[in-house]
Amino acid sequence: MKTLILALFLSFSAHAVPFEGHKLLITGPSPLAVEAGRKIAAQGGNVIDVAVAVGLTMSVTTPYYAALGGGGFAVVKMNGAVETLDFRETAPAATGKDYYKDLPKEASITGGTAVGVPGIPAGLFALHQKYGKLKWEALFNEAISLAKDGFPVSGEWTHKDASEKSRFNPAGHLAFYKAGQENYKPGEILKQPALANALALLKTKKLKGFYEGPVAADIVKTVHESGGKMELADLQNYKVRWLKPLTTDFEGYKIYLMPPPSSGGIIILEALKLIDDIQLKSKSPLSLDELHGLAEVESRAFRGRSLLGDPDFHKNPIEFLSSQKYLDEMAKTISYKKSKVLKPFTDADIPKESSNTTHFCVQDTEGHAVAITVTLNNNYGSAVVSDKFHIALNDEMDDFTTHPGQANMYGLTQGEGNTVAPGKRPLSSMSPTLVEKDGKVVMSVGAPGGPRIITAVLQVLYRVLAQNMNVDMAIQYPRVHHQFNPNTLYVDKERFSPEILQGLRDRGHTVEEANSMAKGYAIFLRPDGVLEAGFDARGEGADGGI
């Protein structure tokens, strides 16, 4: 297994060692899910079969961010084409622009009013239907077994349960606490027979086993009892979307990025171009100049996020934000001597033309790959758990502009293009990404962590592709995050010297040390044909494969 040397941040002579494989690798947050994927690979399953098995198992082992009641994005290359899949949650039909007007701010975070229509089951099924090799039913064995027979909970599980206990509805206490009251200790066995029944229905009846019938009725009933307005028709009408990826070139590689409703793709595209424009590569890694330059690049790239929204409801100014003219203007505002604050964007600034999470990657040496980011938004989402099947439900409605001018739980002030509408998908920071060299996928990468996902993926890409670090070192490297609003530079806590922090303040940055930087996951195919994988030591995780 790979070695994670935290002393890396104290001595540049230390090295993080990636996990290696010769055929197919998996990296993700759950060791049990990674092992489930490895078993599918050993049975002859392809990249997509493995990814579906990992996703299903994570719904059992890590429901605080990967439950069936969430949604996500995927970037996939199979059979020569790169595509993106949007299985983001949607707003119920009974909602609208003024839905939260007279509700408290907490209404989009906790309770039934926070729940969007789930997309994870539909997303996994769509991937398998289009590209899977093994039978759908063959991918459920580990997930159902772990739910039915139980598994030892991790320290991460224990901490998340303890922090969210007061938010849960009664079914949440029954599902995730001993006798509905006491926290599980690390290593104690948790059984989820109700969830096993839901997975069995999804296995045998496919999408009808979740979006219709008893599971759908259970979700709707629970949402109503918790104050929300979801109906059976909302679930029955849910559809995934296959979208064309955004692309850009960087350091001789072609990068495939998630388009809106992800905001991450366009922000990363802008940032990579600005990195070239300001010649950041000429600055030493972790030097004051490099960290200042990264902060300024990130701030400018995030500046246009408030203009984005669901492309079915809103015209996104992608061409403008990615234009060389605009990026040249942004590059000219960056000085290595002093930080400069720019004014926020409004729609009037755009020329008129004739908008709690986890991640896993699966990649093989043949050039097939999938990067999948899934989410419930907050830990355990809305803290609403369905009464009969114990499915944790998301709180993705908080990713909409619920109260104009006010920041959401991640400090993001959303724009007009992201207002609530029936069937609409909220803007997201999820940024699954694939990288090609000479027509072959050589890297898959992603992260959880709200808007800090975007800067984590950006910096891992930069460290690997421009600075030739192995993926594990790139993931563990100290990071900085700037999302334009608020005008604050967040840095990894206790990973920078007092002199560096003071130097950043002297250049005009408001610096805040943060514990909660995003957790990166990546796989890289080296020129010698060996795959290497890394997961972030900032949280639990595992690498595996064959």
Summary of the structure (lengths in Angstrom):
residues: 546
radius of gyration: 21.9
end to end distance: 12.8
largest distance: 62.9
contacts: 2124
relative contact order: 0.19
helix: 39%
strand: 20%
